[in-house]
Amino acid sequence: MTTTLVLGASGTVGGEVARLLADAGHTVRRATSRATGPGQVHLDLLTQAGLDRAMEGAHAAFLMAPPGHTNQDELLGPVIERAVAHGVQKVVLMTAMGADADPSAPMRRAELHLEGSGLAWNVIRPNWFMQNFHTYWLHGIREHNAIQLPTGSARGSFIDARDIAASAAALLQRSDTEGQAFDLTGGEALDHTEVAAILSEATGRTIRYEDVTPDAMRANLLGAGLPTAYAEFMLVILHYFSLGYSERITDAVQSITGQAPRRMASYAQEYRAAFG
């Protein structure tokens, strides 16, 4: 039985990738910077501590950079190099939708590094996660009954993180799609007023959308403890959202997994308890 290394295995996407592969009968090596448990290895991408141990004997790998860092190429470059050195045969890399728009952007440099590595590869570029509403944007919802973002009336084809994980797990188990990148989206494009209405119906509370200024958003992000560089990065990509770049819908989830992506209403019902 082959071994698949999963980075970020204690996170939202990585944890689900690991679960799906294990359920399919694969041996999964779960890499995490947190305390290790059964089936886990400690890997710190900031220092590269544990990298060779994580890669040793792995046949395939799911790669992603840890959240909160904007130097994704510097963090993932050594991982790709060690994958080559250890004879890993297949890599699926998660970046973000729009990463390929600028060849000098760190995420795109990481993609190009993988594409030129000689490894069999796929890249998945998901749009904004539905799960952001009960994590990153939860404070505003709980404290002010509002989704507070500087995105105006622009729409986004939000995707459930479980559909991202299902796509990654499927790609790791097939060879007919190698050498391709996929933009992953949900099946509908919604503005945040529409999302607020869906969350209101699911939770039984009145949630509205509040269009805040970039300065107010910056203060919120810094107040939540985000590093300055990452807060500025978030403001940049939220600005692109406001310009309509997150509205596009693709059929990638359906074509990869054979299943239609989850809708926002389903997400809201399943996670309604998380909104308090």
C-alpha positions in Angstrom: 0.0 0.0 0.0 1.4 3.4 -1.0 1.8 6.2 1.5 0.4 9.7 0.9 1.7 12.7 2.8 -0.9 15.3 3.7 0.3 18.8 4.8 -1.9 20.8 7.0 -3.5 17.6 8.3 -4.9 19.3 11.4 -6.6 22.0 9.3 -9.9 22.4 7.5 -8.9 21.1 4.1 -5.9 18.9 5.0 -7.8 17.1 7.7 -10.6 16.2 5.3 -8.1 15.1 2.6 -6.5 12.8 5.1 -9.8 11.4 6.2 -11.0 10.7 2.6 -7.8 9.0 1.6 -7.8 6.9 4.8 -11.5 5.9 4.2 -10.5 4.8 0.7 -7.9 2.5 2.2 -4.7 4.5 1.7 -1.9 4.8 4.2 -1.9 8.5 5.2 1.0 10.4 6.8 -0.5 13.4 8.5 2.0 16.3 8.7 1.2 19.0 11.2 3.1 21.7 13.2 1.1 20.9 16.2 1.6 18.1 18.8 1.8 14.7 17.0 -0.4 11.7 17.5 -0.9 8.4 15.8 -0.2 8.6 12.1 1.1 12.1 12.4 4.6 13.6 11.8 5.8 17.0 13.0 6.6 19.4 10.2 7.4 23.0 10.6 7.5 24.7 7.2 8.9 27.9 8.6 12.1 26.1 9.7 11.8 22.9 7.5 12.2 20.9 10.7 10.9 17.4 10.1 10.7 17.7 6.3 12.9 14.7 5.3 11.1 12.5 7.9 7.8 13.5 6.5 8.8 12.8 2.9 10.6 9.5 3.4 8.8 6.7 1.7 5.9 8.8 0.5 4.5 8.0 -2.9 2.3 11.1 -3.2 1.7 14.3 -1.4 -0.9 17.0 -0.9 0.8 20.4 -0.4 -0.4 23.7 0.9 1.2 26.7 2.7 0.1 27.4 6.2 -2.4 30.3 6.6 -1.1 33.7 7.7 2.0 33.7 5.5 2.5 35.5 2.2 5.8 33.9 1.2 4.2 30.7 -0.1 6.9 30.1 -2.6 9.7 30.2 0.0 7.8 27.8 2.3 6.8 25.3 -0.4 9.9 25.4 -2.6 12.0 23.3 -0.3 9.1 20.9 0.1 8.9 20.4 -3.7 12.7 19.9 -3.8 12.7 17.3 -1.1 9.7 15.5 -2.8 11.9 15.2 -5.9 14.9 14.0 -3.8 12.8 11.3 -2.0 11.2 10.0 -5.2 7.7 11.2 -4.6 5.7 10.4 -7.7 2.6 12.6 -7.5 1.9 16.0 -5.9 -1.3 18.0 -5.7 -0.7 21.6 -4.6 -3.5 23.9 -3.3 -3.1 27.6 -4.0 -6.0 30.0 -4.6 -8.2 31.1 -7.5 -6.4 33.9 -9.4 -2.9 32.8 -8.3 -1.9 32.4 -12.0 -2.8 36.0 -12.9 0.6 37.3 -11.8 3.8 35.3 -12.5 5.7 37.2 -9.8 3.1 36.4 -7.1 4.4 34.0 -4.4 1.6 31.5 -5.0 2.3 31.4 -8.7 6.0 31.0 -8.2 5.2 28.0 -6.0 3.0 26.6 -8.9 5.7 27.2 -11.4 8.3 25.5 -9.2 6.1 22.4 -9.1 5.4 22.5 -12.8 9.1 22.5 -13.6 10.1 19.9 -11.0 9.6 16.8 -13.1 7.0 15.4 -10.7 3.5 14.4 -11.8 1.3 17.2 -10.6 -2.0 18.9 -10.3 -2.8 22.4 -8.9 -6.1 23.3 -7.4 -7.1 26.9 -7.0 -10.2 27.2 -4.8 -12.3 30.3 -4.5 -13.3 31.8 -1.2 -14.3 29.1 1.4 -17.8 28.9 2.8 -16.2 28.0 6.1 -14.8 31.5 6.4 -18.2 32.6 7.6 -18.0 30.6 10.8 -14.3 31.2 11.3 -12.7 34.4 10.0 -15.9 36.4 9.8 -17.6 34.9 12.8 -16.7 37.7 15.3 -18.7 40.2 13.4 -21.7 37.9 13.0 -21.7 37.0 16.7 -21.1 40.5 18.1 -22.8 42.7 15.5 -25.1 40.3 13.6 -23.3 41.4 10.5 -20.9 40.1 7.9 -18.5 43.0 7.8 -16.4 43.1 4.6 -15.3 45.7 2.0 -16.8 43.9 -1.0 -19.8 46.0 -2.0 -22.4 44.2 -4.0 -19.9 41.9 -5.8 -20.6 38.2 -6.0 -18.5 35.2 -5.2 -18.8 31.5 -6.1 -18.0 30.4 -2.6 -16.9 26.8 -2.2 -17.3 24.4 0.7 -13.9 23.2 2.0 -15.1 19.6 1.9 -15.5 19.9 -1.9 -11.9 21.2 -2.1 -10.7 18.2 -0.1 -12.8 15.8 -2.2 -11.2 17.2 -5.4 -7.7 16.9 -4.0 -8.2 13.4 -2.8 -9.6 12.4 -6.1 -6.7 13.9 -8.0 -4.2 12.1 -5.8 -5.8 8.8 -6.8 -5.9 9.3 -10.6 -3.4 9.8 -13.3 -5.6 10.9 -16.3 -5.6 14.5 -15.2 -1.9 15.0 -14.5 -0.3 18.3 -15.5 -3.5 20.3 -15.2 -4.6 23.1 -12.9 -8.2 23.5 -11.8 -10.1 26.6 -10.5 -12.5 25.2 -7.9 -15.8 27.1 -7.3 -19.2 26.5 -5.9 -22.1 26.2 -8.3 -23.7 29.6 -7.6 -22.5 33.1 -7.3 -23.9 35.1 -4.3 -23.3 38.6 -2.9 -22.8 39.0 0.8 -26.4 40.3 1.3 -27.6 37.0 -0.2 -25.3 35.0 2.0 -26.5 37.0 5.1 -30.1 36.1 4.2 -29.2 32.4 3.8 -27.4 32.4 7.2 -30.4 34.2 8.8 -32.8 31.6 7.6 -30.6 28.7 8.8 -29.8 30.2 12.2 -33.1 31.8 13.0 -31.3 35.1 13.7 -31.2 38.3 11.7 -27.8 38.7 10.0 -27.1 41.5 7.6 -24.2 42.5 5.4 -22.3 45.6 6.3 -20.0 47.1 3.6 -17.1 48.5 5.6 -14.2 50.6 4.5 -10.8 49.0 3.8 -9.4 51.0 6.8 -12.1 49.5 9.1 -11.3 46.1 7.7 -7.6 46.5 8.3 -8.3 47.5 11.9 -10.5 44.4 12.4 -7.8 42.1 10.9 -5.0 43.6 13.0 -7.2 43.4 16.0 -7.8 39.7 15.4 -4.0 39.2 15.6 -3.1 38.8 11.9 0.4 39.9 11.0 0.5 43.2 9.2 1.8 41.7 5.9 -1.0 39.1 5.9 -3.7 41.7 6.7 -2.5 43.8 3.7 -2.6 40.7 1.6 -6.2 40.0 2.7 -7.2 43.6 1.8 -5.7 43.1 -1.7 -7.7 40.0 -2.4 -10.8 41.4 -0.9 -10.4 44.4 -3.3 -10.3 41.9 -6.2 -13.5 40.4 -4.9 -15.1 43.8 -4.9 -14.1 44.2 -8.5 -16.0 41.0 -9.5 -13.0 38.6 -10.0 -14.5 36.0 -7.6 -17.8 35.6 -9.4 -16.8 33.1 -12.1 -18.2 29.6 -11.8 -16.4 26.5 -13.1 -17.5 22.8 -13.4 -14.2 21.6 -12.0 -15.6 20.0 -8.8 -18.2 18.0 -10.8 -15.6 16.9 -13.4 -13.1 15.8 -10.9 -15.3 14.2 -8.2 -18.4 13.3 -10.2 -20.5 15.2 -7.6 -22.0 18.7 -7.8 -20.5 21.2 -5.3 -22.5 21.9 -2.1 -24.7 25.0 -2.1 -24.5 27.8 0.5 -27.9 26.8 1.9 -26.6 23.3 2.7 -23.5 24.7 4.3 -25.5 27.1 6.4 -27.8 24.3 7.7 -25.0 21.9 8.5 -22.9 24.6 10.4 -25.8 26.6 11.9 -24.7 25.7 15.5 -21.3 27.3 14.9 -22.9 30.7 14.6 -24.0 30.7 18.2 
